[in-house]
Amino acid sequence: MLPKELFSVGDRIKALRENANMTQAQIAKKFKLSRSAVNYWEMGLSVPSTKYIIELSKLFHVSSDYILGISSDNATLSVEGLNEKQVTAVYNIIECFRDDNEKSADS
């Protein structure tokens, strides 16, 4: 998990990039941007468009809320490749765990 003191979008992007051992140039190439565009994001001089927030969250396996600083939890769960019935089953299991945790906390 990344340090909680990272508040800005740029700080989070930089930390995620470094954690993935990627360079600004590698991200720029992947998104067909200039390296300076990625550098501007990290320096807080500009903010990625919605399109790139989504691409960054996919690349680093974090939620867009995490990149935007809305959530400090960078965990995600991919249901890619699952059918609707399987996704529903996963969702129900998660809800079951949450219910159990709430009951335990109330005890």
C-alpha positions in Angstrom: 0.0 0.0 0.0 1.2 3.5 -0.8 1.8 6.1 1.9 -1.4 7.8 3.1 0.1 11.3 3.0 -0.1 11.3 -0.8 -2.9 13.8 -1.5 -2.6 15.2 -5.0 -3.5 13.3 -8.2 0.1 13.9 -9.4 1.6 12.5 -6.2 -0.5 9.4 -6.5 0.3 8.9 -10.2 4.0 9.3 -9.6 4.0 6.9 -6.6 2.0 4.3 -8.6 4.4 4.7 -11.6 7.4 4.3 -9.4 5.9 1.4 -7.5 5.4 -0.3 -10.9 9.0 0.4 -11.9 7.9 2.4 -14.9 9.3 5.6 -16.4 7.3 8.6 -17.5 8.4 7.7 -21.0 6.9 4.2 -20.8 3.6 5.6 -19.6 3.6 8.3 -22.3 4.3 5.7 -25.0 1.6 3.4 -23.7 -1.0 6.2 -23.8 0.5 7.8 -27.0 1.3 11.0 -25.2 4.5 13.1 -24.7 6.6 12.4 -21.7 6.1 16.0 -20.7 2.4 15.4 -20.5 3.0 12.7 -17.9 5.5 15.0 -16.1 2.9 17.8 -16.0 0.4 15.4 -14.3 3.0 14.4 -11.7 4.1 18.0 -11.1 0.4 19.0 -10.6 0.6 21.4 -13.6 -2.3 19.6 -15.3 -4.7 16.8 -14.5 -5.3 13.8 -16.7 -8.6 13.7 -18.6 -11.2 11.2 -17.6 -10.0 8.9 -20.4 -6.5 8.8 -18.9 -7.7 8.5 -15.3 -9.5 5.3 -16.4 -6.4 4.0 -18.3 -4.2 4.7 -15.3 -6.5 2.9 -13.0 -6.5 -0.1 -15.3 -2.7 0.0 -15.7 -2.0 0.2 -12.0 -5.0 -1.9 -10.9 -6.4 0.8 -8.6 -9.7 2.6 -8.6 -10.2 5.9 -10.3 -11.4 7.1 -6.9 -8.0 6.3 -5.5 -6.1 8.2 -8.2 -8.4 11.2 -7.7 -7.9 11.1 -3.9 -11.5 10.3 -3.1 -10.6 7.0 -1.5 -7.4 6.1 0.3 -8.0 2.4 -0.4 -6.2 1.4 -3.5 -7.7 -2.1 -3.6 -9.8 -3.3 -6.6 -11.4 -6.5 -7.6 -11.5 -7.4 -11.3 -14.5 -9.4 -12.5 -13.2 -9.4 -16.1 -13.9 -12.6 -17.8 -16.7 -13.6 -15.5 -20.3 -14.0 -16.7 -23.2 -12.2 -15.0 -24.1 -15.2 -12.8 -20.4 -15.4 -11.5 -20.2 -11.6 -10.9 -23.5 -11.8 -8.9 -22.0 -14.7 -6.8 -18.8 -12.8 -6.1 -20.9 -9.7 -5.1 -23.0 -11.8 -2.8 -20.0 -13.4 -1.1 -18.5 -9.9 -0.5 -21.8 -8.7 1.0 -21.9 -11.8 3.2 -18.4 -11.0 4.5 -19.4 -7.3 5.2 -22.5 -8.4 7.1 -20.4 -10.8 9.2 -17.9 -8.1 9.9 -20.7 -5.7 11.0 -22.2 -8.3 13.3 -18.8 -9.0 14.8 -18.1 -5.2 15.3 -21.5 -4.8 17.1 -20.8 -7.7 19.5 
